[in-house]
Amino acid sequence: MPSEKILALLSNQLIPQGLGDTAHTIVKVASKEHEQKGISGAVGGVLRQIPPTVVRPIILVAEATSNVLDGFRSQIEPEFKKENEEKWKET
């Protein structure tokens, strides 16, 4: 069933990748700030990363939803895929 494949893609690839990128960014910022300013810098660096950390999953879900809807539309209306490919070749 296609919906099972979509859920598997989301749970196995997109979400873990996004979470891994976010965790890597937080650790990187905390390490850099700790080296420069000590423990208070590390805490401040982590706190500054909270807003992007909250927003990033929303962006990932929106991106995944867009890809899924484009895939559905391409299956329902094969000409859409061809038109879309041609549109992006021109730019």
N, C-alpha and C positions, 0 to 999 in steps of 0.2 A: 504494500500500500504506500503511495507517495508521501502521505503525511508522516508515516513512520520514518521514512528516509530523511525527511526534512528535520524532524525532531532529533534524529541521530546526528545529522550534520551540525545542528545548533549545539547539542550537548557535547559532542565529541571534538569539535574543531573550533568554532567561532567563540564560544563562551570561554573555554579554557585558555585560548590564545589571548583574548582580551584581558582576562584576569592575570595571566602570566606577565603580560606587558605592563599592566598597572602595578603589580607587585615589584617588578624589576625597577620601574621608575621610582617608586617610593623608597626602595632600598638604596638606589643610586643617589637620590637627593639627600637622604638621611646620612649616608656615609660622607658625602661631600661636605655637608653642613657641619657634621661632627668634626671633620678634620680642620675646618676653618674656625669654628666657634665653640667647639666642645659639645657637651650634652644639651645645652639650651638651644644651640643651633640645630642639632639633630631633631629635637622635639618641634622646633619651629618649622623645619623643613617638612616634617611629616604632616603637621597641621596645615601647611600651605597646599599640600597635595590632596586634602580631603575633598574640596569642591570638584576637581577634575575626576577624582576617583568615583564620585557619585554620578557624575554626568556620563562618563565613558560607557558604562553598561547600557544606558539609554540610547546612546549613539550606535552601539553595536547591534542592539535589537532593531533599531530603525533601519540600519543598513541590511541586516539579515532579512527583515520583512520586505524591503524593497527588492532584494534579489529573488526571494520566493515568489512575490507577485509578478515580477518580470518573467520568471520561469513558467508560472501558470499561464500567463498571457501568451507566451511563446508557444505553449502546447495547444491552447485553445485556438489561437489565431497565428498560424505559421508565418503569414506575411509580416506580422509585427516584428518577428526576429530578423527577417531579411531587411526590412525598412530600417530597423534600429542599427544593424551592422553597417548599412550603407550610409546612414546619417553620421556615424562616428568615423567612417573612412574619410568623409569629406572634410572633417575638422582637423 
